[in-house]
C-alpha cells in the first residue's frame, strides 16, 4: 500500500522504531484559575497520533504569550483575555481530540475486503482537490 501510494518500498524487516500507546482523551475542567494557566499536556491530553497534542501545546503557548506580555508590560487586567483564552483553547482541544480519535479509528485493523473498500473510497475522495485540501487543513490544524 505504501509503495502504491508513495512509490517507496518499505523493508518491514528493518523497522526498529516500534512503540505502543494507549488511547487517552482528557481535558482539564478549566485551563485558567486566577494567575495559573495550564497549557499543553497539562491542559489537554489526546492520543499521540498525527501530532495534534504537540501542536495544541505550541498553539496554546503562542496564544498565551501576548496576554502575559500585556499584563507584564502594560499592567493591564487580562482577566477577560484569559477567560476567552480558556474557552478558545478548550474548543481547540476538543477538536484535536476528535481528530486523533478519527485517526485512531482509521488506523485500526479491518478485514481485507472492508479495508480495501475503505481505502478505495478514501483514495477517490482524496483525489478531489477541495476534499484533499480540507483534509490537509484539518489534520494540520489550520
C-alpha positions in Angstrom: 0.0 0.0 0.0 2.8 2.4 0.8 4.6 1.5 -2.4 1.4 2.1 -4.4 0.7 5.5 -2.8 4.2 6.9 -2.5 6.5 4.9 -4.8 8.6 4.0 -1.7 9.3 0.4 -0.9 9.4 -0.2 2.9 11.5 -3.0 4.2 9.4 -4.2 7.1 12.2 -6.4 8.5 14.3 -3.3 9.1 11.7 -1.4 11.1 13.2 -0.8 14.6 11.2 2.2 15.9 8.1 0.5 17.2 6.1 1.7 20.1 2.7 1.1 21.7 0.5 3.6 23.4 -2.9 3.7 24.9 -5.7 5.9 23.7 -6.2 8.8 26.1 -8.5 11.8 26.0 -8.5 14.2 28.9 -9.4 17.8 29.2 -8.9 20.0 32.3 -12.2 21.4 33.7 -10.6 24.8 33.3 -7.4 26.0 31.9 -7.2 29.2 33.8 -7.6 29.7 37.6 -6.5 33.1 38.8 -3.0 33.6 37.7 -2.4 30.0 36.9 -2.8 28.8 33.3 -2.5 25.2 32.1 -1.2 24.6 28.6 -0.1 21.6 26.6 -0.4 18.1 28.1 -1.2 19.7 31.5 -4.4 21.2 30.0 -5.4 18.5 27.5 -4.2 15.1 26.5 -5.0 13.4 23.2 -3.7 10.2 21.8 -0.2 10.8 20.3 -1.2 10.4 16.6 -0.9 13.0 13.9 0.9 15.5 16.2 -2.4 17.1 17.5 -1.3 17.1 21.1 2.1 18.7 20.4 0.6 21.2 18.0 -2.1 22.1 20.7 0.7 22.9 23.2 2.5 25.1 20.8 -0.7 26.9 19.8 -1.6 27.4 23.5 1.8 29.0 24.1 1.6 31.2 21.0 -1.8 32.5 22.1 -0.9 33.0 25.7 2.3 35.0 25.1 0.6 38.3 24.1 -1.8 38.0 27.1 1.1 37.6 29.5 3.0 40.4 27.7 0.1 42.8 28.0 -0.1 42.0 31.7 3.6 42.5 32.4 4.4 45.4 30.1 1.2 47.4 30.3 0.0 46.2 33.7 -3.3 45.6 32.0 -6.0 43.5 33.7 -6.1 40.5 31.4 -8.9 38.6 33.2 -11.2 38.8 30.2 -8.4 37.8 27.8 -7.6 34.8 30.0 -11.3 33.8 30.1 -11.5 34.0 26.3 -8.2 32.1 26.0 -9.7 29.3 28.2 -12.8 29.0 26.0 -10.9 29.1 22.7 -8.2 26.6 23.7 -10.7 24.2 25.2 -12.7 24.2 21.9 -9.4 23.6 20.0 -8.6 20.7 22.4 -12.0 19.1 21.8 -11.5 19.4 18.0 -8.0 17.9 18.2 -9.2 15.0 20.4 -11.9 14.3 17.8 -9.3 14.3 15.0 -7.0 12.0 17.0 -9.9 9.7 17.6 -10.7 9.6 13.9 -7.0 8.9 13.1 -7.0 6.1 15.6 -10.2 4.6 14.1 -8.7 4.8 10.6 -5.6 3.0 11.8 -7.4 0.0 13.3 -7.1 -3.3 11.6 -10.0 -4.3 9.4 -10.9 -7.4 7.4 -9.2 -7.3 4.0 -12.4 -6.7 2.0 -13.5 -3.9 4.3 -10.1 -2.3 4.3 -9.9 -2.5 0.5 -13.3 -0.8 0.1 -12.4 1.9 2.7 -9.1 2.6 1.1 -10.6 2.8 -2.4 -13.3 5.2 -1.1 -10.8 7.4 0.8 -8.5 7.4 -2.3 -11.3 8.6 -4.6 -12.4 11.3 -2.1 -8.8 12.4 -1.6 -8.4 12.8 -5.4 -11.0 15.6 -5.3 -8.9 18.8 -4.8 -11.4 20.5 -2.4 -11.7 17.4 -0.3 -7.9 16.9 -0.3 -7.3 20.5 0.8 -10.0 20.3 3.5 -8.5 17.1 4.9 -5.0 18.5 4.8 -6.1 21.7 6.6 -8.0 19.7 9.2 -5.2 17.3 10.0 -2.6 20.1 10.1 -4.9 22.1 12.4 -5.1 25.1 10.2 
